[in-house]
Amino acid sequence: MQSCNGKRWRSEVIGEAETSVQGRYGPSTLLAEPETAQQKLALVIPTLREADNILGVLDRVRSVLDPLCVPYEILVVDDDSRDGTDALVSAVTAQDPRVRLIVRKGETGLSGAILFGWQHTDASILGVMDADLQHPPEILPQLLQAILDGSDLAIGSRYTLGGELGAWNPLRKFLSAAAIWVTWPLQSARARANDPMSGLFMVRRSCLSYVTFQKTGFKLLLEVLVRGHIQSVKEIPFAFGLRRRGFSKANFKVGWDYALLLARLYASKFLPGSRG
């Protein structure tokens, strides 16, 4: 229960604090939120061996969201890390039921974890951020305010004015810029993002209703921009931080999955009859 300026909000918890789910591969569809859903934020934090970081990120997220007087819940979607992440999150849940743990078994992948978390909430505003603190939680109030002010999609952006890539080497910066450049023909002119590769964003659930997304891969935002019912985008600058603990999940498979996603999106947009 949260108290703020005389108002008391209750964030409804769906099901048990921890849900263990066997993985299923293939596309994933988000349905419209129930008519009784509150104006509420659901922030998904996907984890894979993030035991060293998860408590810090949960503390910082709650500290910036608590003063906002908006009901919220945090869904930690863990891909069966077996490093103690589940026990740490369960301990937090016992003290704060707004924090929920969902463990996926037999399946990995960032996009699938995000979608799975979104499917397990009735919130009208859906968000995601990384667990490694490379995304600063302190930007979350600005993203939420952008949605409350009318934007369909609010993005934590490294490529808008004021954003920074951090201590990346020249090759990584070049590859990132190239990956963004190839998205321009796919994006709508009315709702174009400078940083369609960001993993830090919030979106209205209604803009994703009945849209089918691919669960494989790591770049869900690009699919949201291309396939979602997005009419307006707000980008909030941030400086991409350094991973403090643990190991990066970036590898060849991430690049391969991105290439496959681009192929599907280009096919669905430019090849008649293709479903992507």
ABEGO torsion letter per residue (X at the ends): XBBBGGBBBBBBBBEBABBBBBBBBEBBBBBBBBAABBBBBBBBBBBBGAAAAAAAAAAAAAAAAAAAGBBBBBBBBBBGAGAGAAAAAAAAAAABAABBBBBBBGBBEAAAAAAAAAAABABABBBBBBAAGABBAAAAAAAAAAAAAGBABBBBBAABBGBBAEBBBAAAAAAAAAAAAAAAAABBAABBBABAABABBBBBAAAABGBBBBABEABAAAAAAAABBBABBBBBBBBBBBBABEBBABBAAAAAAAAAAAAAAAAAAABBGBAX
